[in-house]
Amino acid sequence: MDASARRYGGGHRLIRHNLFTARFMRQYYERIDHQLGDQAFLEVMLHIALDDGVLHLNDIRLMSEYSRTLQRKGGPRRLLAGSNRAGR
């Protein structure tokens, strides 16, 4: 999604950061696996929300922890970039 950023700078968001791109990615990855297509769609939408300032990394961390709790997934995990927790 951000490959055109080098060429267009901040204007790349006008080209790739939209619902059309999210739908395209869903269709592309659905050929591999239906769930993968849904995951790709959600990740594109999260990427757009992050870039637009609608969400922040702390919001995604919270959603991740909540999802892991609901799915009863425990154990070590890698934190997202920008974490201010030392030693992990």
N, C-alpha and C positions, 0 to 999 in steps of 0.2 A: 504494500500500500504506500509506503513512503519512498519507493524507488525513484519517483519523479521529484522528490524534494530537492535533490542536488541541482536539478535543472530549473525548477520553478520556484524554489524557496518555499515560503509559507503559502504561496498560491497553489501548491500541490494539493492542498486540502479541497480546493474547489473541483479538482479533477477526480480524485480517488476516494474521498471521504464522504460517501453517500450511500443511500439504500441500494442503489444499483450495484455497487461494488459488493455489498454484503450478500445480496442475492446471487451474484455471479459466483462468489466464493462458495456459497452453499451448494450450488449446482455442480461446481467443479469437484468439490470433495465428496459429494454424494455418490459420485461414480465409484469411489473407493469403498465408502461405507456410509449408510444413511445417518448414523449418529455422528460421524465425523463431519458431515455436511452441516448438521445442526450446530455442532461445536464451532466450526469455522464461522458461521453466521454470527453467533454470540460473541466470538472474539473480535470480529470486525466491528461490531456495534460497541463493544467495550473500548476498543482502540479509538473510535470516533468520539465517544463520550469523554475519554481521558484527554484527548487533544483539544476538545472544545471547553474543557474545564467543568463539565457537568459532574464528572466523578474525579476522585483523587486516589492515589495509591493506597492511602489508609482505608478508603471505602472498599477497595478490592481485597485488601488484606482481611477486613472484617467479613466480607462475603465468603472468602476462602475458608476462614476458620469456622464460620457457621455451616457451610456445606460439608466440611470434614466432620463436624459434630453430627450433623443429620445422617451422613452416610456411614458413621461410626468408623472412620478411617483415622487411625492413630499413628504414632511413630514419628520419626524425624522427617523433616521436609526442608527444602530450600526456601528461604524468604525471597520476596521480590526485591529487585534492585532499589536502592535508596533507603533501605532499612536502617534505623538508628539503634537497633539492638546489637550489642557487641557479642562476638563469640559464636555467632550462628551463621 
